[in-house]
């Protein structure tokens, strides 16, 4: 949660900072997020295999240490934060550093409990609390202060997260595993492809949403903070009842239907004339997120051998990160071509529907497959 409080604030407002303060174009904005996301995808892949070698907790501490150093640089070196190219390079470095810890966090949780869906749901609540409150605070900071205050705020929170991480240890003594970066787990790859398309939509919360709110709707910065806070806080409210529904209908329907609802929520921003209706759209997409995101991680865990959970989480997360990297490029091109809200959000949200269709087609027999049910009893992964 502490990491989310710090990292989310800088991540969310960097798109607006690049265009509104540093003078970058929409296309340049998209390219930076795409390049950083692509490198972060490799970081996810490498971080997963690295955690299987050196341990989950050590990988998390390494990731947070590098992130903290980047934030110190942005906070105290004006040359790094006030120049378009040096800030962009620092921002991409932060994305790479942050990406290293995600597979380790997921694998550590998966190795620590048999109630994986519940565990991932709780992890999402904590993470979304950070991603909800962090941008809300950030929105008020830059509305009534300066952007530089965001760097100091993020540095303090990431530093606090690093301090807490020193208390972490792996659930059990892990043997040194020398596995390659390849996999023959076909189910993992197909699931990852479907999820990647959904995360193209997820990435629109940066370049598309932030510039849409500020430039097209001309709302103040703190409106954007309220929108993100709605997402983060509603996860806390809705995750428990959604978790019970997932247990009833199973992971198959939960992932597919959740992906569709999530995409519809993003598209509905096009029709929103005020903050109130943008909050309503955010609640809709949050419900979809609650259904789809934890079930994806649960399925990965269930189709993976225990000794390869870290690696497979890294592979899955790298696909998600490639989706996040592709989304901003699509957004940057869309903003360059049109400012029509309906066309803009159609171009950027249709990918989630396509991902859901791919998932339903590939896993159409999921209703009979134990690993896609709410209480899987097999571990069929490789």
VENMOLIN-V174198 format. One record per helix or strand of 3 or more residues. SS is the DSSP state (H for helix, E for strand). FROM is the first residue (numbers start at 1). TO is the last residue. Records with the same first field share a line. If there is no record, write none. Layout:
BEGIN
SS->FROM-TO  FROM-TO
END
This chain:
BEGIN
H->2-21  26-54  56-76  78-81  84-112  116-144  148-165  186-205  207-216  221-271  275-302  306-337  341-362  370-372
END
